[in-house]
Amino acid sequence: MNNFFRNIFKTNNKREKNTHNNSNVITNRLNLIFIISGILLAVLVLKLADMQIFKGNEYKAIVNQSDNTVKYGNAQRGLIYDSTGKVLVGNQTNRAITYTKSLNTMPSEMYQSANELSNYISMDLDTLTRRQLADYYLTNSNNLTKVENKLTNVSANDSVDDKYNKALEYIQNNKSIKFSKKTKTAATIFAKMSGAYQLSTTYIKSSDVSNKEIAEVGEHLNDIKGVQVGTSWSRNYPYGKSIQSILGTVSSERAGLPSDRINELITKGYSRSDSVGQSFLERQYESVLKGTKSQTEVQTGGTDNLVKETKKYAGKKGDNLQLTINSKFQKKLQSLVTNSMKGGVGNSTGAYAVVMNPKTGGVIGMGGVKRNPETGKLINDELGTMNSSITMGSVVKGATVSGALMDNVITPNNSTLLDRPIKSAGLNKSSWFNHSGNANISVNAEGALEVSSNSYMMQLAMKEAKLNYPSQSIGSMNPDIFNIERGYFNQFGLGVKTGIDLPGETTGITGVGTASNLGNALDLSFGNYDSYTTLQIAQYISTIANNGNRMKPYLVQNIRSSNNKGKLGKIESTTTPTLLNRIPMTQEQKNVVKRGMYQVVHGSNRYKTGGMLSSIKPEVSAKTGTAQTFYNGKQTVTLSLVSFAPSKNPKVAIALAIPNLPTDAESNNMTLAKQIYSAYWKYVEAKPNNK
């Protein structure tokens, strides 16, 4: 029994000892946990203290920080009017689907919006590139993973960007991968969305939006983030496109900004899909026509959530251009120039005419047509008046006589020379009426212009070169004669840019002027060597008509705002006629040239060249021109004409050229001139109620 209790006691002692040991272990563990918890709590308290006490204001500022960003809307482009207030270029309102990119919009969000929108609209897929298609396709992470799994050129060292670029390359180069029309539509939409800036509005579709598309998109606007139904504007031409080549063109949202100017335009605040003037007046006056976009201040919180929007500027339609061109006259002028190319014109390559106010330089009309001699096909070419160089012939003789008067080789009271063939150093050149020398006549400067004497002009050139003809050979002339003649011509605008407010003007073509071709200096004197544009000879004859002031031609006479009805408003600025230079001639010298041009039409010499114009009322002064030219090795003639009216107080100057006519052509230029004058007095100078 005693042993039994002893055993129980021993067992209990063992249990107590084990229990005591276990209790120590638990206590130690609990103590460790308490210590760790205390440390963590202390760290947390210190961190909270740091955040609230030491950096509380900083973090509060970050949380409460607002970011003000400006959102821009689209502006309607200004219109272009003719001199009488008729709209030449207007704006046609179109229904449009627009997209405004929100702050921090992710590609995946645009991907979803593009997919949703592709269910309701069709798109022109012609501009979609393989790269854009690949970008869209790989925006879907599942598609990206599938493609990356197919890649065989991926290494463990490749970055995420490296893998993506290889996936892009795979899609772009693997033409066996086909995409459905719906996928391409979504990709096109995605590309337009991706090209938008934050808080800027771009067009997804700006033309040919159907009623069904408007209805379906409108019904699902809540499901397509950033998409709205809006309006866009495209150019229209109420009076036709007869002078669109002068007016220029505007890029469409489809084409976007011109690739060669995109960086320049983006720095000026344009979006990639904005319309912009691409050529001629639309480009020259882009800053006037483009208008200013509306500005809305968008305030966002620290988490980029929209706080509020405040309209700061409602935007302004572009200002309008009012031209010097009369639209009815311009239309008639173009018709007359075109009709001059119908029937019996042989190898003629076209016809060109410019009508100008000689006192101001304002261009009233520019007509041009290009002709294919092989097919007879005609193409409107109004710009050919300033960029097609033509050997004009005798119309330049007024400048030749003026140069000789300025050089004092002749004077108003001592200018008589004998018209005779010029023969020297193997050359044999003569006037049109005196090839054989049987019609030698003495003419003064006025008479030389009247009968269009080539011999007289060549003798003036030789005198300016200090050559004593015929005792001295032409071959001994100083080659500087080319510069002397051209220097005088340039003062009238021949061989230099006129300065018109259109880009793309040419200076003409200057022939070689060296000691080896001195005979061409004689050809230069009567207009059969250098080439000029029709606009240049228009400036030249205007300079003679207005008594020696070379005026800068221009097309825009006023910049005007729009009234509250959207019509032509008040004048913002007016073009001041620009004097480029004055011809340094005395009035007596100027009168010599004017009298000569009057005698071309109204003189008594049987060889006068412009008698066909004498029936025009009020009476005109003129100089005709015939140049010996060639087309494809075949001899042709170019007929030209410069003129102004009325002779005593000119209101209008006309210049025209018809290159490469048959060699027997004689009056095409005067017939066209008479028709142009008739149209001018009918449409431009008629009383308002008769227009």
Sequence and secondary structure as in RCSB ss.txt:
>XXXX:A:sequence
MNNFFRNIFKTNNKREKNTHNNSNVITNRLNLIFIISGILLAVLVLKLADMQIFKGNEYKAIVNQSDNTVKYGNA
QRGLIYDSTGKVLVGNQTNRAITYTKSLNTMPSEMYQSANELSNYISMDLDTLTRRQLADYYLTNSNNLTKVENK
LTNVSANDSVDDKYNKALEYIQNNKSIKFSKKTKTAATIFAKMSGAYQLSTTYIKSSDVSNKEIAEVGEHLNDIK
GVQVGTSWSRNYPYGKSIQSILGTVSSERAGLPSDRINELITKGYSRSDSVGQSFLERQYESVLKGTKSQTEVQT
GGTDNLVKETKKYAGKKGDNLQLTINSKFQKKLQSLVTNSMKGGVGNSTGAYAVVMNPKTGGVIGMGGVKRNPET
GKLINDELGTMNSSITMGSVVKGATVSGALMDNVITPNNSTLLDRPIKSAGLNKSSWFNHSGNANISVNAEGALE
VSSNSYMMQLAMKEAKLNYPSQSIGSMNPDIFNIERGYFNQFGLGVKTGIDLPGETTGITGVGTASNLGNALDLS
FGNYDSYTTLQIAQYISTIANNGNRMKPYLVQNIRSSNNKGKLGKIESTTTPTLLNRIPMTQEQKNVVKRGMYQV
VHGSNRYKTGGMLSSIKPEVSAKTGTAQTFYNGKQTVTLSLVSFAPSKNPKVAIALAIPNLPTDAESNNMTLAKQ
IYSAYWKYVEAKPNNK
>XXXX:A:secstr
 HHHHHHHHHHHHHHHHHHHHHHHHHHHHHHHHHHHHHHHHHHHHHHHHIIIIISHHHHHHHHH  EEEEEE   
    EE TTS EEEEEEEEEEEEEEB TT  HHHHHHHHHHHTTT     TT  HHHHHHHHHHSHHHHHHHHHH
 SS  TT  HHHHHHHHHHHHHH TT    HHHHHHHHHHHHHHTS BTBEEEEE S   HHHHHHHHHTGGGST
TEEEEEEEEEE TT STTHHHH  B  TTT S TTTHHHHHHTT  TT   B SHHHHHTHHHHS B  EEEEEE
 TTS EEEEEEEE  B   EEEES  HHHHHHHHHHHHHTTSSS TT  EEEEEEE TTT BEEEEEEEEE TTT
  EEE TTHHHH  B   GGGHHHHHHHHHHTTSSBTTB  EEE  EEETTEEE  TT SSSTT EEE HHHHHH
HT HHHHHHHHHHHTT  TTTS GGGS TTHHHHHHHHHHHTTTTS    SSTT    B    SGGGTHHHHHHH
TTSSSBB HHHHHHHHHHHHTTSEEE  BSEEEEEEE TTSSEEEEEEE    EEEE    HHHHHHHHHHHHHH
HH   TT S GGGTT SS  EEEEEEEEEEETTEEEEEEEEEEEESSSS  EEEEEEEEEE TT  SHHHHHHHH
HHHHHHHHTSS GGG 
